[in-house]
C-alpha cells in the first residue's frame, strides 16, 4: 500500500531498480500518507472484516455497498484513522483503499515533495546533509521544478517522518 509510511520506508530501503518509473504512479497533486502504527495487513484485515459485516463478498455486493462506481465510503478503524473505499481501477481488484484526507494519523503532502524525499533516500542523502542545493538537484533529476527556501519545509518534515518511523 503506497499510502503507508512503513511501505514507503521499506521501498526506499530496498532501492528497486525501477524506482523512477514507480514514482510516476504517485501523480502530481496531493498525497495522503498513513503514519500510524498499524501494519498494512492489520488495516486490510479490519477493513475486510467491516466489509464482511456489511455482507460485501464480491464485486456486485461491493458495487451495491458503494452505490455506484463514482461513490465512496469512509470507514474508521481501531486507531481512529479513516479510510476511503472506492471502486478499484486495477482489475481484478475491485476495491481501492486509501487514507482519508486530514484524518487521524494522516500526513498530507504534495506528491512532488514525496517523490523528492523517496529519491533522496534511495540515492543515499542523509537528512543532516540535505540543503536546498541537494533537494533541487534531486528534483531536477526527476524532472520536477526546483523550489525556494520556502518549499523546503515539507520536504524536511517528510524526511524526518520517514527517518523516525
DATA-V309849 format. One record per backbone hydrogen bond with DSSP energy under -0.5 kcal/mol. NH is the residue of the N-H (numbers start at 1). CO is the residue of the C=O. E is the energy in kcal/mol with one decimal. If there is no record, write none. Layout:
NH/CO/E
NH/CO/E
//
This chain:
4/1/-1.8
5/3/-0.5
5/34/-2.8
8/4/-2.2
9/5/-2.6
10/6/-2.3
11/7/-2.8
12/8/-2.2
13/9/-1.6
14/10/-2.4
15/11/-1.6
16/11/-0.6
19/16/-1.5
22/18/-2.1
23/19/-1.8
24/20/-0.7
24/21/-1.1
25/21/-0.5
25/22/-1.1
26/23/-1.6
27/24/-1.5
31/109/-3.2
33/107/-2.6
34/3/-4.0
35/105/-3.4
36/105/-0.6
43/39/-2.2
44/40/-2.7
45/41/-2.9
46/42/-2.4
47/43/-2.4
48/44/-3.1
49/45/-2.4
50/46/-2.0
51/47/-2.3
52/48/-2.9
53/49/-2.6
54/50/-1.1
55/52/-2.0
56/51/-2.8
57/55/-0.7
62/58/-2.3
63/59/-2.7
64/60/-2.2
65/61/-2.2
66/62/-2.5
67/63/-2.4
71/68/-0.9
73/85/-2.0
75/73/-0.5
75/83/-2.8
77/81/-2.3
80/77/-2.3
83/75/-3.1
84/98/-3.4
85/73/-3.0
86/84/-0.5
86/96/-2.7
87/71/-0.5
88/94/-2.3
90/93/-0.8
93/90/-1.9
94/92/-0.6
96/86/-2.5
96/94/-0.5
98/84/-1.9
100/82/-2.7
103/100/-1.2
104/80/-0.6
106/103/-1.6
107/33/-2.8
108/106/-0.5
109/31/-2.4
111/29/-4.0
113/110/-0.6
114/110/-2.0
115/111/-2.7
116/112/-2.0
117/113/-2.5
118/114/-2.7
119/115/-2.6
120/116/-2.7
121/117/-2.3
122/118/-2.6
123/119/-2.6
124/121/-1.0
125/120/-3.0
129/126/-2.0
130/127/-1.0
135/131/-2.5
136/132/-2.7
137/133/-2.2
138/134/-2.2
139/135/-2.5
140/136/-2.7
141/137/-1.9
142/138/-1.3
143/139/-0.6
143/140/-1.1
144/139/-3.3
151/148/-1.2
152/149/-1.2
153/150/-0.5
155/151/-0.8
156/152/-2.9
157/153/-2.7
158/154/-2.1
159/155/-2.2
160/156/-2.3
161/157/-2.5
162/158/-2.5
163/159/-2.3
164/160/-2.5
165/161/-0.9
//
